[in-house]
Amino acid sequence: MKKDLESRLSSLQLQPLPPEWREAMLSRLESSPPLPRRAPPRWLAVGWGLAWAAVLILHFTTPAASDSAAPAPSLNADAMIQRAELMQSLLALN
């Protein structure tokens, strides 16, 4: 079916538009007002630019967290047992 349609379309002859139609379309295009500007307002563009500048400045001036920072203290076995008992007692109250 698709090949049938394609073969019928390819067999059609392309006919030029009547000159009156072409003149009518061109005269409408020339007399129409220009399209409105599609850019964002200037204050919005400036605001976005300043926000990005601030992000970049903060990114490059803030010191990175080093890997040599002290690791968080790990819980030993006694602390973990105490924590588990506390959680069980809290859950038992519900």
N, CA, C and O of each residue as an XYZ file, in Angstrom:
376
protein
N       0.822     -1.177      0.000
C       0.000      0.000      0.000
C       0.876      1.254      0.000
O       0.604      2.219     -0.714
N       1.929      1.217      0.815
C       2.809      2.358      0.896
C       3.556      2.564     -0.424
O       3.713      3.694     -0.887
N       4.010      1.476     -1.018
C       4.720      1.575     -2.291
C       3.776      2.033     -3.396
O       4.179      2.741     -4.320
N       2.521      1.622     -3.290
C       1.517      2.051     -4.257
C       1.341      3.573     -4.213
O       1.309      4.244     -5.245
N       1.229      4.089     -2.997
C       1.072      5.540     -2.822
C       2.309      6.281     -3.312
O       2.199      7.303     -3.989
N       3.479      5.766     -2.971
C       4.721      6.417     -3.394
C       4.842      6.429     -4.914
O       5.274      7.425     -5.495
N       4.465      5.337     -5.553
C       4.564      5.298     -7.018
C       3.562      6.250     -7.652
O       3.869      6.884     -8.662
N       2.362      6.363     -7.073
C       1.379      7.304     -7.614
C       1.827      8.740     -7.413
O       1.647      9.577     -8.298
N       2.411      9.034     -6.258
C       2.883     10.393     -6.005
C       4.048     10.759     -6.905
O       4.132     11.890     -7.383
N       4.944      9.817     -7.141
C       6.093     10.114     -7.990
C       5.689     10.288     -9.452
O       6.394     10.949    -10.215
N       4.565      9.702     -9.844
C       4.115      9.850    -11.235
C       3.402     11.174    -11.490
O       3.210     11.558    -12.644
N       3.009     11.871    -10.434
C       2.326     13.158    -10.608
C       3.296     14.205    -11.124
O       4.465     14.242    -10.740
N       2.789     15.048    -11.997
C       3.600     16.141    -12.534
C       3.463     17.368    -11.641
O       2.365     17.708    -11.200
N       4.580     18.024    -11.381
C       4.577     19.238    -10.577
C       4.173     20.406    -11.467
O       4.822     20.685    -12.475
N       3.110     21.075    -11.087
C       2.635     22.197    -11.896
C       2.923     23.493    -11.158
O       2.732     23.565     -9.944
N       3.373     24.505    -11.861
C       3.665     25.777    -11.196
C       2.382     26.473    -10.762
O       1.312     26.273    -11.338
N       2.522     27.291     -9.735
C       1.373     28.064     -9.267
C       1.004     29.121    -10.291
O       1.865     29.602    -11.028
N      -0.260     29.484    -10.343
C      -0.636     30.582    -11.234
C       0.071     31.868    -10.789
O       0.237     32.087     -9.589
N       0.486     32.713    -11.725
C       1.209     33.931    -11.370
C       0.416     34.857    -10.459
O       1.003     35.581     -9.655
N      -0.917     34.844    -10.574
C      -1.736     35.719     -9.711
C      -1.603     35.306     -8.247
O      -1.529     36.156     -7.360
N      -1.573     34.011     -8.006
C      -1.441     33.527     -6.642
C      -0.091     33.937     -6.063
O       0.001     34.383     -4.919
N       0.936     33.781     -6.860
C       2.283     34.135     -6.397
C       2.353     35.616     -6.053
O       2.916     35.987     -5.023
N       1.792     36.459     -6.900
C       1.795     37.903     -6.645
C       0.999     38.242     -5.395
O       1.407     39.095     -4.608
N      -0.138     37.575     -5.209
C      -0.967     37.836     -4.025
C      -0.216     37.456     -2.746
O      -0.250     38.192     -1.760
N       0.461     36.305     -2.767
C       1.212     35.870     -1.574
C       2.370     36.811     -1.276
O       2.602     37.169     -0.121
N       3.095     37.211     -2.311
C       4.233     38.101     -2.095
C       3.791     39.473     -1.611
O       4.466     40.078     -0.778
N       2.660     39.980     -2.120
C       2.194     41.295     -1.673
C       1.758     41.243     -0.210
O       1.966     42.204      0.529
N       1.151     40.121      0.218
C       0.762     39.986      1.630
C       1.998     39.931      2.525
O       2.004     40.516      3.608
N       3.026     39.243      2.088
C       4.252     39.146      2.882
C       4.926     40.502      3.018
O       5.432     40.836      4.090
N       4.940     41.277      1.960
C       5.599     42.583      2.004
C       4.817     43.572      2.852
O       5.411     44.443      3.486
N       3.482     43.452      2.875
C       2.676     44.418      3.619
C       2.463     44.023      5.076
O       1.978     44.835      5.863
N       2.812     42.801      5.451
C       2.585     42.365      6.835
C       3.630     42.995      7.761
O       4.774     43.212      7.362
N       3.221     43.288      9.009
C       4.182     43.865      9.953
C       5.233     42.823     10.338
O       4.975     41.623     10.244
N       6.404     43.266     10.768
C       7.448     42.301     11.153
C       7.020     41.510     12.390
O       6.246     41.991     13.218
N       7.525     40.323     12.490
C       7.203     39.471     13.632
C       7.799     40.047     14.906
O       8.867     40.659     14.870
N       7.120     39.856     16.033
C       7.667     40.385     17.283
C       8.971     39.683     17.659
O       9.222     38.553     17.240
N       9.779     40.352     18.438
C      11.060     39.800     18.880
C      10.818     38.635     19.824
O       9.986     38.731     20.726
N      11.529     37.544     19.627
C      11.325     36.346     20.432
C      12.400     36.157     21.496
O      12.433     35.116     22.153
N      13.269     37.129     21.676
C      14.330     37.011     22.676
C      13.768     37.372     24.055
O      12.788     38.112     24.143
N      14.375     36.860     25.130
C      13.910     37.223     26.473
C      14.214     38.690     26.755
O      15.068     39.284     26.097
N      13.526     39.273     27.723
C      13.808     40.668     28.074
C      15.264     40.827     28.501
O      15.878     39.901     29.030
N      15.787     41.991     28.265
C      17.205     42.237     28.552
C      17.512     42.043     30.039
O      18.554     41.483     30.381
N      16.613     42.502     30.936
C      16.873     42.382     32.368
C      16.970     40.913     32.781
O      17.741     40.563     33.674
N      16.179     40.053     32.123
C      16.230     38.634     32.455
C      17.541     38.010     31.984
O      18.145     37.208     32.696
N      17.975     38.378     30.789
C      19.243     37.855     30.274
C      20.412     38.310     31.139
O      21.330     37.534     31.406
N      20.379     39.562     31.575
C      21.454     40.076     32.437
C      21.423     39.365     33.786
O      22.471     39.033     34.339
N      20.233     39.133     34.312
C      20.108     38.431     35.596
C      20.666     37.021     35.533
O      21.375     36.584     36.440
N      20.341     36.305     34.448
C      20.871     34.947     34.293
C      22.393     34.972     34.144
O      23.096     34.116     34.680
N      22.879     35.953     33.420
C      24.329     36.053     33.253
C      25.030     36.299     34.573
O      26.064     35.695     34.858
N      24.460     37.198     35.389
C      25.060     37.471     36.699
C      24.981     36.257     37.622
O      25.911     35.990     38.383
N      23.886     35.535     37.554
C      23.750     34.334     38.396
C      24.802     33.293     38.008
O      25.423     32.687     38.882
N      25.004     33.082     36.712
C      26.013     32.124     36.282
C      27.414     32.588     36.641
O      28.271     31.778     36.994
N      27.648     33.897     36.549
C      28.964     34.423     36.937
C      29.216     34.159     38.418
O      30.322     33.778     38.801
N      28.189     34.361     39.259
C      28.336     34.105     40.688
C      28.605     32.632     40.956
O      29.425     32.294     41.809
N      27.917     31.752     40.228
C      28.137     30.308     40.413
C      29.572     29.948     40.060
O      30.226     29.203     40.791
N      30.062     30.470     38.947
C      31.434     30.156     38.539
C      32.455     30.722     39.518
O      33.437     30.053     39.841
N      32.238     31.935     39.990
C      33.172     32.532     40.957
C      33.204     31.700     42.233
O      34.277     31.401     42.756
N      32.020     31.325     42.736
C      31.981     30.517     43.960
C      32.598     29.133     43.735
O      33.242     28.582     44.628
N      32.401     28.587     42.560
C      32.955     27.263     42.279
C      34.485     27.295     42.291
O      35.124     26.401     42.846
N      35.062     28.314     41.683
C      36.516     28.341     41.571
C      37.210     28.948     42.790
O      38.415     28.757     42.952
N      36.497     29.669     43.648
C      37.139     30.275     44.816
C      36.910     29.488     46.102
O      37.609     29.717     47.089
N      35.955     28.574     46.114
C      35.697     27.771     47.306
C      36.692     26.620     47.351
O      36.836     25.892     46.369
N      37.382     26.444     48.475
C      38.349     25.339     48.543
C      37.625     23.993     48.499
O      36.548     23.826     49.070
N      38.228     23.073     47.828
C      37.655     21.733     47.708
C      37.891     20.965     48.994
O      38.870     21.200     49.701
N      36.993     20.053     49.286
C      37.164     19.201     50.459
C      38.328     18.257     50.186
O      38.335     17.548     49.179
N      39.281     18.247     51.052
C      40.455     17.400     50.823
C      40.205     15.990     51.324
O      39.362     15.760     52.191
N      40.943     15.065     50.771
C      40.817     13.674     51.185
C      41.512     13.416     52.520
O      41.297     12.372     53.136
N      42.340     14.353     52.969
C      43.068     14.157     54.214
C      42.238     14.544     55.437
O      42.736     14.484     56.561
N      40.993     14.935     55.236
C      40.138     15.288     56.371
C      39.941     14.048     57.237
O      39.958     12.922     56.740
N      39.758     14.264     58.516
C      39.610     13.155     59.446
C      38.326     12.393     59.132
O      37.271     13.006     58.969
N      38.398     11.083     59.046
C      37.185     10.313     58.766
C      36.232     10.368     59.946
O      36.651     10.583     61.083
N      34.971     10.178     59.677
C      33.979     10.174     60.745
C      34.279      9.018     61.689
O      34.653      7.930     61.250
N      34.118      9.253     62.966
C      34.416      8.172     63.913
C      33.452      7.008     63.705
O      32.240      7.197     63.600
N      34.010      5.813     63.648
C      33.166      4.640     63.447
C      32.688      4.132     64.806
O      33.355      4.298     65.827
N      31.538      3.524     64.781
C      30.982      2.999     66.025
C      31.631      1.654     66.337
O      31.784      0.802     65.462
N      32.001      1.487     67.581
C      32.556      0.189     67.962
C      31.414     -0.775     68.280
O      30.247     -0.384     68.247
N      31.730     -1.992     68.578
C      30.718     -3.035     68.773
C      29.802     -2.724     69.944
O      28.594     -2.944     69.853
N      30.363     -2.205     71.066
C      29.526     -1.893     72.231
C      28.516     -0.794     71.904
O      27.356     -0.862     72.309
N      28.972      0.211     71.172
C      28.070      1.304     70.826
C      26.966      0.809     69.900
O      25.822      1.253     70.001
N      27.304     -0.104     69.003
C      26.290     -0.628     68.095
C      25.251     -1.460     68.838
O      24.063     -1.405     68.521
N      25.699     -2.228     69.824
C      24.766     -3.029     70.620
C      23.849     -2.112     71.406
O      22.643     -2.350     71.469
N      24.405     -1.063     72.008
C      23.594     -0.101     72.761
C      22.561      0.564     71.853
O      21.407      0.761     72.235
N      22.991      0.896     70.675
C      22.091      1.557     69.736
C      20.956      0.613     69.347
O      19.802      1.037     69.269
N      21.265     -0.651     69.102
C      20.236     -1.625     68.726
C      19.245     -1.817     69.863
O      18.039     -1.898     69.628
N      19.742     -1.890     71.093
C      18.849     -2.049     72.244
C      17.947     -0.833     72.402
O      16.760     -0.967     72.697
N      18.509      0.345     72.206
C      17.719      1.571     72.311
C      16.623      1.600     71.242
O      15.487      1.981     71.524
N      16.962      1.203     70.034
C      15.974      1.176     68.960
C      14.860      0.178     69.278
O      13.687      0.465     69.039
N      15.217     -0.987     69.813
C      14.203     -1.970     70.159
C      13.300     -1.470     71.273
O      12.095     -1.723     71.256
N      13.862     -0.774     72.225
C      13.043     -0.259     73.319
C      12.116      0.858     72.806
O      10.977      0.971     73.261
N      12.584      1.655     71.892
C      11.739      2.704     71.312
C      10.611      2.093     70.480
O       9.474      2.563     70.514
N      10.943      1.044     69.737
C       9.919      0.396     68.927
C       8.896     -0.341     69.796
O       7.734     -0.471     69.411
N       9.324     -0.820     70.959
C       8.415     -1.535     71.855
C       7.391     -0.579     72.446
O       6.298     -1.011     72.811
N       7.705      0.695     72.553
C       6.776      1.665     73.114
C       5.604      1.928     72.172
O       4.533      2.343     72.616
N       5.796      1.693     70.901
C       4.693      1.934     69.961
C       3.782      0.799     70.034
O       2.771      0.772     69.331
